[in-house]
C-alpha cells in the first residue's frame, strides 16, 4: 500500500463536492472553514445551501445580526438552491434595541436569497407569531418551493403571482391568516396548511387555477 501523502484525505476531493459537503453545515460553521487553507478561503461562498439559525449560543441579537449581515455581504450573489432561516428563540430577538419585530431583519435576508435566484425558501419560527405588518410580497422567476411557519400575515391579499415558477407552498406549524381575505397564485400546484388559524368573521378565498392538491390539517 502506498504511503499517505500531504495531498491525501479530503483535500483531494473536487471543489464541487467539498461545497456540497459544506452545504450540510450551519452557515456560521461553514464560514469557519475559510481559515483552513488558501483553497478553502472561498469554498463556503459557493455552497448551494445556506442555513441560518439563531439560538441562545449568541450573546446578543446584535451579534447574530452582525454575523449574518457580514455573511451575505462577503458571500456575494452566487446562486442558491436553498435558503433557510430558523428562529428558535423569539424572545432572544425581542430584546434587540429599537426593533420589536424580528422579521424586520429576516426579510432583508430573504430579499438577498431572491437576488441569488434561490429555488427553495424556508422560514421556520418556532415560537410566538411574527407579525407581518407589510404582508409578504415575493418577486422571483426562480422560486419553486416556499415553506413558512409561525407567521401572522396582516395583509388582506397574499399574492404569489410574481413567482411564476412556484409550485409548492407549505404553511406549516401554525401560520395566522385572520386578516387575509385572498391567497393568489397562478402557478402553485401543491398547497398545504398545517395547524392554520383563519378568521371567524370572514372566509379566506384561495385562487389557484393550476392547483392539484390542497391539504388542510387541523384548521
TAJONOR-V288146 format. One record per helix or strand of 3 or more residues. SS is the DSSP state (hx for helix, st for strand). FROM is the first residue (numbers start at 1). TO is the last residue. Records with the same first field share a line. If there is no record, write none. Layout:
BEGIN
SS->FROM-TO + FROM-TO
END
This chain:
BEGIN
hx->10-12 + 15-22 + 27-35 + 39-41 + 43-46 + 61-75 + 90-94 + 103-115
st->49-54 + 82-87 + 120-125 + 130-132 + 145-149 + 151-153 + 157-159 + 168-172 + 182-184 + 190-194 + 205-207 + 213-217
END
